[in-house]
Every structure is written in C-alpha cells, then in structure tokens.
Amino acid sequence: MARVPRRIVTAQREDGTSYLARIEEIPEIDYDRPGVDTTATAYPGWADGIRPEVRVAWGREELPFELPVDPAETPSGVHPGPTGTRISVIGYPPGWRGEMFWSDRVDVLFILAGELTYRTDAGDSEVLRPGNVVIQNGTNKAFENHGTETVLMGTVMLGAVRVGPTPPKEQFHGKLESTIEER
C-alpha cells in the first residue's frame, strides 16, 4: 500500500463535547503471529505466496452496541458473525488472483485506487475502478489484480443469517461453525 491508512477515533467528554481521542496508522493484520486463527480470517488465494495487506479499522461482534464506545478499543480482526460488523482497508498487490469464496455477510466493497477484476462463479466479470461500489450479497466471488499497481479497496462487512441457497461449502470464508448448520 503506497500510503498507510489512518484510524481517527472520536470520543465524548463527560460534558458531552466531542474530541479526537486517537489518530494512528491502522496496523496490518499479522497472520503469522502465534494465536491468530487463519482459518477464519485468511483470504483465499494465499497458496501462491502473494498476500493482500489487510487492515481492520473498526468492528463489533454484535449490533446494536452501546455508546459511548471506549476510544482505546482496537478491533479484533476476525470476520463478523451473524450480528456483527467489520470495516477494513485491503491492498491487493499486482498479480493477485484469489480463489472463489463466499461468506454469510453483506459486504459493501468500494474501490479507492487501482483496478480490480471481480468474478462470479457463473462466469460474470467486471473491472472495478475508483468510485465503484459493489454490494456483495453472500454469493461466490473472486478478485484479481491484473494491473501494475496495488488496488486499495475499502470494505464494510455486515453479518447476516442465510435462509436461502448455499454456495459450495468448501469455498466458505469466515466462521463456518457459527453461521452454517450442517446441510
């Protein structure tokens, strides 16, 4: 990522006035750190050795939550369950070609820089450019970066409960045990 995204966290004083409580670079998730559950957080396609740069800006395990939120809290980095949310910034390096995957979430994806090819398992594809927004409704997809620059994509992940058809279970990405019943 050319520029490291920053997290700016506001808070409220006892008298109700707002202030900037934290301004900091958002750290990259260290998937090699002991204790990190890569089965629930790793991105499909890492087998070829190219990894996206994932930075979690904010998240909650359950909605709704109570305000005010402690400005010192740092998001866990895990994918949200059915009642949670997560906001991330992801950098896909040149040459990235991810595998097909899906999750039980609605993901709002927005391209900030570069061009990313979005594919469905039906064979549809679309080149996403800065300003494009995709509403990803828990369906199978894959991302590819055919360009020469890192693609910067923002995501808002909203946990959901699946009641309809399910894509292939072996392509699931997230907390399988908490969102899918044995079918």
C-alpha positions as CSV (number, residue, x, y, z in Angstrom):
1,M,0.0,0.0,0.0
2,A,1.6,3.3,-1.0
3,R,0.0,5.2,1.9
4,V,-0.8,3.6,5.2
5,P,-4.5,4.3,6.1
6,R,-5.1,6.1,9.4
7,R,-7.8,5.5,12.0
8,I,-9.2,8.6,13.5
9,V,-11.3,7.8,16.6
10,T,-13.6,10.4,18.3
11,A,-14.8,10.3,21.8
12,Q,-17.0,12.3,24.1
13,R,-16.2,14.1,27.4
14,E,-18.4,13.9,30.4
15,D,-19.9,17.3,29.5
16,G,-20.9,15.9,26.0
17,T,-18.3,17.7,23.9
18,S,-16.5,15.7,21.3
19,Y,-12.8,15.4,20.7
20,L,-10.2,13.4,18.7
21,A,-9.2,10.6,21.0
22,R,-6.8,8.7,18.7
23,I,-5.1,9.3,15.4
24,E,-2.9,6.4,14.3
25,E,-1.9,4.3,11.3
26,I,-4.0,1.2,11.0
27,P,-1.7,-1.8,11.6
28,E,-1.7,-4.7,9.1
29,I,-3.1,-8.0,10.5
30,D,-0.1,-10.2,11.2
31,Y,-1.4,-13.7,10.2
32,D,2.0,-15.3,11.1
33,R,1.7,-14.2,14.7
34,P,1.1,-17.1,17.1
35,G,-2.5,-17.4,18.1
36,V,-4.1,-15.8,15.0
37,D,-6.8,-18.0,13.6
38,T,-6.0,-18.0,9.9
39,T,-8.9,-20.5,9.1
40,A,-11.4,-17.7,9.9
41,T,-9.5,-14.7,8.6
42,A,-7.1,-15.8,5.8
43,Y,-8.0,-14.8,2.3
44,P,-8.4,-17.5,-0.4
45,G,-5.5,-17.4,-2.9
46,W,-2.6,-17.2,-0.5
47,A,-1.4,-20.5,-1.7
48,D,0.7,-18.8,-4.4
49,G,2.5,-16.7,-1.8
50,I,1.0,-13.4,-2.7
51,R,-0.9,-11.9,0.3
52,P,-3.2,-8.9,0.4
53,E,-2.5,-6.3,3.0
54,V,-5.5,-6.3,5.4
55,R,-6.0,-3.5,7.9
56,V,-9.1,-3.6,10.2
57,A,-10.3,-0.1,11.0
58,W,-13.2,-1.0,13.2
59,G,-15.6,-3.8,14.2
60,R,-18.2,-5.0,16.6
61,E,-19.1,-8.6,17.4
62,E,-22.8,-7.7,17.9
63,L,-25.2,-4.9,16.9
64,P,-26.6,-2.8,18.3
65,F,-23.9,-1.7,20.7
66,E,-23.9,0.9,23.5
67,L,-22.5,4.4,23.1
68,P,-20.1,5.8,24.0
69,V,-17.6,3.3,22.8
70,D,-14.2,3.3,24.6
71,P,-11.9,5.1,22.2
72,A,-9.0,2.9,23.3
73,E,-10.6,-0.3,22.0
74,T,-9.0,-1.9,19.0
75,P,-10.9,-4.3,16.7
76,S,-10.1,-8.0,16.9
77,G,-9.6,-8.5,13.1
78,V,-11.9,-11.5,12.9
79,H,-14.7,-11.7,10.4
80,P,-18.1,-10.8,11.9
81,G,-20.6,-13.4,12.9
82,P,-24.3,-13.1,12.1
83,T,-24.9,-10.0,14.3
84,G,-21.5,-8.2,13.9
85,T,-19.8,-5.8,11.6
86,R,-16.2,-5.0,10.5
87,I,-14.7,-2.2,8.4
88,S,-11.4,-2.8,6.7
89,V,-9.0,-1.4,4.1
90,I,-7.4,-4.1,1.9
91,G,-4.5,-3.7,-0.6
92,Y,-4.3,-6.3,-3.4
93,P,-0.8,-6.4,-4.9
94,P,-0.2,-6.6,-8.6
95,G,-0.6,-10.3,-9.7
96,W,-3.1,-11.1,-7.0
97,R,-5.5,-13.8,-8.2
98,G,-7.8,-15.0,-5.5
99,E,-9.8,-18.2,-5.4
100,M,-13.6,-18.3,-5.5
101,F,-15.0,-17.8,-1.9
102,W,-18.2,-16.7,-0.1
103,S,-19.5,-15.8,3.3
104,D,-22.7,-15.2,5.3
105,R,-22.4,-11.4,5.1
106,V,-23.4,-8.5,3.0
107,D,-20.2,-6.8,2.1
108,V,-20.1,-3.3,0.8
109,L,-16.9,-3.0,-1.3
110,F,-15.6,0.3,-2.6
111,I,-12.5,0.8,-4.8
112,L,-10.3,3.7,-3.6
113,A,-7.3,3.2,-6.0
114,G,-6.3,0.9,-8.9
115,E,-8.5,-1.6,-10.9
116,L,-9.7,-4.9,-9.5
117,T,-11.5,-7.6,-11.6
118,Y,-14.5,-9.0,-9.8
119,R,-15.6,-12.5,-10.9
120,T,-18.7,-14.6,-10.1
121,D,-18.9,-18.4,-10.3
122,A,-21.4,-18.0,-13.2
123,G,-18.6,-16.5,-15.3
124,D,-19.6,-12.8,-15.0
125,S,-16.7,-10.4,-14.5
126,E,-16.5,-6.6,-14.1
127,V,-13.4,-4.4,-13.8
128,L,-13.9,-2.2,-10.7
129,R,-12.4,1.3,-10.7
130,P,-12.1,4.1,-8.1
131,G,-15.6,5.2,-7.1
132,N,-17.2,1.8,-7.9
133,V,-19.2,0.2,-5.1
134,V,-20.2,-3.5,-5.0
135,I,-23.0,-4.8,-2.8
136,Q,-21.8,-8.4,-2.2
137,N,-24.8,-10.4,-1.0
138,G,-23.2,-13.6,0.4
139,T,-22.5,-15.0,-3.1
140,N,-19.4,-16.7,-4.5
141,K,-16.8,-14.3,-5.9
142,A,-13.1,-13.9,-6.7
143,F,-10.8,-10.9,-7.1
144,E,-7.9,-10.4,-9.5
145,N,-5.4,-7.6,-9.9
146,H,-4.2,-7.6,-13.5
147,G,-2.7,-4.1,-13.2
148,T,0.8,-2.8,-12.2
149,E,-0.3,-1.0,-9.0
150,T,-1.7,-2.2,-5.7
151,V,-5.5,-2.0,-5.6
152,L,-6.9,-0.3,-2.5
153,M,-10.4,-1.5,-1.5
154,G,-12.5,-0.4,1.4
155,T,-15.0,-2.9,2.9
156,V,-17.9,-2.7,5.3
157,M,-18.8,-6.3,6.3
158,L,-22.3,-6.8,7.8
159,G,-23.0,-10.2,9.4
160,A,-26.1,-12.0,8.1
161,V,-28.1,-15.2,8.6
162,R,-28.5,-17.3,5.4
163,V,-32.0,-18.7,4.8
164,G,-31.7,-19.4,1.0
165,P,-29.5,-21.4,-1.3
166,T,-25.9,-22.0,-0.1
167,P,-22.8,-21.9,-2.4
168,P,-20.3,-24.8,-2.2
169,K,-19.4,-25.3,1.5
170,E,-15.7,-25.9,0.7
171,Q,-15.4,-22.3,-0.6
172,F,-16.8,-20.7,2.6
173,H,-14.7,-18.0,4.1
174,G,-15.3,-16.9,7.8
175,K,-16.6,-18.5,10.9
176,L,-18.2,-21.7,9.5
177,E,-19.2,-23.2,12.8
178,S,-21.2,-20.1,13.9
179,T,-23.1,-19.4,10.7
180,I,-23.8,-22.6,8.8
181,E,-25.8,-25.5,10.1
182,E,-24.8,-29.0,8.7
183,R,-26.7,-29.4,5.5
